Amino acid sequence: MTDTSLGRRAARALLAAGGAVALTAGLAGCGGGSSSLEESGSGGESGAGDKGSLVVGSAGFTESTLMAELYAQLLQDAGYDASVKTLKNRELYEPALEKGRIDVVPEYAATLAEFLNGKKNGPDAAPVASADKDSTVEALKKLAEPRGLKVLPAGEAVDQNAFAVTEEFAAEHDLETLSDLGASGEKIELAAGDECDTRPFCRPGLEKTYGIDITGVDPKGVGTTQAKQAVADGTDQMVLTTTTDATLEDFGLVLLDDDKNLQNADNVLPVVNAKDAGGKAVEAALGKLTKVLTTEDLIELNRQVDADRLKPADVAEEYLRSKGLLEK
């Protein structure tokens, strides 16, 4: 991702082309503004930093909350008074980031690139993201910088759209990749979000790129419990989820490899307000995490929150200490 429901993907890949949500008027300014962000809340203790205050934005789904906690604790350790504010989705937090009402957000390279591409060039703009991380990040930087945003380096951790089937279905039809599924000729009812019928990464891409015979989309959401259960009990044959979904094994599901790179490079990276948080100290603090975080780490961190019911702030601190990233 877990909140891998439509809300989660609405905060990420589906929002790249999703409908806008109005930004509410009462957004808090950084460094102690009196008003508050919609759906705001502090995630963990604020550090008694001497370098000033920084607000880390979160979209509210498990992985975003975890990443925001990781960022905030690293910034606290570096001497900032850092706190976490939760907004529902990108349509809310991206404008807040531009205006300096929040300072830092954990983001996904390809999704944010296409979101900003759509804002600048319209919903039918030619895509700028691809499966190549470096070119996607460069495209993102070109779109972000004129808006006063600074894109920090991306790491290897990635959270992309992914498709899963049951272990039994994969074994029965000798499936390891989406190409294998297309070649099998099996008819597939796909559990996904409403947008799947029109989104290029979903039904159109599966049919065009892989030749998969999709008979229909069952609108149960992206990676929701209901969607995964529908595949587990045989109502549907495949589910749209994400590469960091921590609960697939609970449903007896396995991911099929996107061997033709239908999905874009949604590598995790920090994006900051260039004026308020664009200095080298912030980049150095957050870069410590970027260098070590892996996709497998994200899956495990999500699992600890979603399956073990641990607090995101506690999970984040334990991870950072285990990697030797906190000095205090």
Disulfide bonds with the S-S distance in Angstrom:
Cys196-Cys202 1.84
